[in-house]
Amino acid sequence: FVISIFREVVVALNDMHAEAVAGIVDRVVTRYRREPNNMLQILREVQEACDWIPPEAIDRMQVVLGVPRTKIEGVAGFYSFLYTQPRGKYRILFSDNVTDNMQGNRALMERLCSSLWVEPGKVSEDGLLSIDKTSCTGMCDQGPALLINNIAITGLTAARIDEIAELVRNKVPLGEWPVAFFQVEDNIRRADIMLDSRLQPGDALRAAHARVPSDGLLSSNMRSWREGLPSGIGGPAAMLDEIKRANLRGRGGAGFMTGLKWEACRNAPLKAGQQRFVVCNADEGEPGTFKDRVLLTSYADLVFEGMTAAAYAIGARRGFLYLRGEYRYLLEPLNAVLERRRQEKILGADILGIPGADFDIEIHLGAGAYVCGEESALIESLEGKRGTPRNRPPFPVTNGYLDQPTIVNNVETFAAAALIALNGGEWYASVGTRHSAGTKILSVSGDCERPGLYEYPFGVSIRQVLADCGAQDVQAVQVSGPSGICLSPEEFERTIGFEDIPTAGAFTIFNNSRDMFEVARNYVHFFQHESCGFCTPCRVGTSLLKNLMDKLHNGCGSPYDFAEIEKLNQLLQSMSHCGLGHTACNPVLDTIARFRPAYERRLAQKDFVPAFDLDQALAAARQMTGRDDPGAHIIKEEFGEDA
């Protein structure tokens, strides 16, 4: 009888739980208009309400969205910030970026794990919390950093770690934690035409449509260009002409001409019921990059103004800002900026009172997938799918979001477009170099006195940046993150620009105390972790590359392994589906070429040896049995030369 009653109570409690979860799902799905395209956002918000995505939530989503369970689980399983198993009320992720490692994050992680009695990568026995690692959090200028429930905490110290442990132990809600924990600084060290902009909301749009603003709205360095500015760009076609006249190139790293991209989208034919879209790529996942974080924190109007000017030029009515999951804390402030712009009639219907000038922006938050920084993978994610890069052609300008014409540009590119709308193409083209117009914002971090943002006209030398940020005894500079280029001191006269060193913005400095092999090894681990797994060459190739670097690290390396790395590079470059695989070997090949002694120190063997050491693997057994005599060791000669 007692067992029967107990079973009935358990069933009743499960029914109550399922009903509560169904209610959460229904509210979230309704807010997203019951559109399967919003799958990622629905999953994210359900997780925020439940601490994870329980099976009951997937059951309900399957019913209300009319989507197969396998698809829902496939999307949830793709993104590292989504959990289909309980991960605790407090989900703590330490940044594993190379600069955080340089600042001692691993010791801090061990300290927190020890204090809270939890193993890395696991959930505590009481189910309260989990502690693990994640890739770069975009806080390289103020690390070490961690994410707790996807909210960033910067400036970690041993004392702060102890405070965090106490707060978790006492189950204090995140909303009651000290505000200072969540302070994120802009750290703008050098400003130029963009970071020194005094644009007022709507000014660029007014200039693009009809006129130029008065001198009072221009910053001092812009005012000197007042003479010769256009009397008003005057319409969508003219706006597009100004972008082309400015020679603006994409700031995401590839450097494609922005005007040509916008023109191709504007000229793309529309089928019945179709429209054009504007997408801002704010998924800056490249380790060492954090400029978009600052632009979206303190220059959001400039970015949204540029998106609106782009929509005006190509005839788009809807836009999306794809915000990386690590910047979750910016979601509410950015939505507040969008709502203010709607109230000021510079977003929404009839912008500036212009009939038919309709454009609005939605923010979609990512969930921890580096590959979604690639534009076609980002579009897949926007559509509520796994972020797998598409085959190209066709390109997004003709077949993008929902198979409709779409432009995808970087945050910095849209901010530059707003400046061009305000001041004209000729003004912008006069800054920088002939082939690299305008300025570039560099995210400077690593071994320097003043990490932060530095904005320069294109053409600045590596040496000048190092001098400005207070870098001493520099051994190497990694420009544009792991997928970029590693430079030695002999190359510091080279310049930032599309004619020499193009970059998405990362600028990481290493002094002579750093082991460049370990730097490259960290980058290789990053690529292996972030491979989406879609194509075999990248999925397997990055794992093999990681294993080879770990083999060298463990003292089992030989010249044979160098040859294997070169073979892997050729395979990844020729066979990988997207840029991640194409560039995965870059940090290894660059450091081998420039810092070969760092590798040769690890060549303990002249001939090939296997990575797995059977005798070493038995060390724990010898320790447990108290034996260390010759009979307890595996001796190679016992098995002959081919052992």
Buried (B, 14 or more C-beta within 10 A) or exposed (E): EEEEEEEEEEEEEEEEEBEEBBEBBBEBBEEBEEEBBBBBBBBBBBBEBBBBBBEBBBBBBBEBBEBEEEBBBEBBEBBBBBBBEBBBBBBBBBBBBBBBBBBBBBEBBBBBBEBBEBEBEEBBEEEBBBBBBBBBBBBBBBBBBBBBBBBBBBBBEEEBBEBBBEBBEEEEEEEEBEEEBBEBEBBBBBBBBBBBBEBBBBBBBBBBBBEBBEEEBBBEEBEEBBEEBBEBBBBBEBBBBBBBBBBBBBBBBEBEBBBEBBBBBBEBEEEEEEBBBBBBBBBBBBBBBBBBBBBBBEBBBBBBBBBBBBBBBBBBBBBBBBBBBBBBBBBEEBBEBBEBBBEEBBBBEEBBEEEEBBBBBBBBBBBBBBBBBBBBBBBBBBBBBBBBBBEEEEBBBBBBBEBBBBBBBBBBBBBBBBBBBBBBBBBBBBBBBEBBBBBBBBBBBBBBEBBBBBBBBBBBBBBBBBEBBBBEEBBBBBBBBBBBBBBBBEBBEBBBBBEBBBBBBBBBBBBEEBBBBBBBBBBBBBBBBBBBEBBEBBBBBBEBBBBBBBBBEBBBBBEBBBEBBBEBBEBBBEBBBBBBBBBBBBBBBBBBEBBEEBBEEBBEBEEEBEEEBEEEEBEEEBEEEEEEEEEBBEEEEEEEEEE
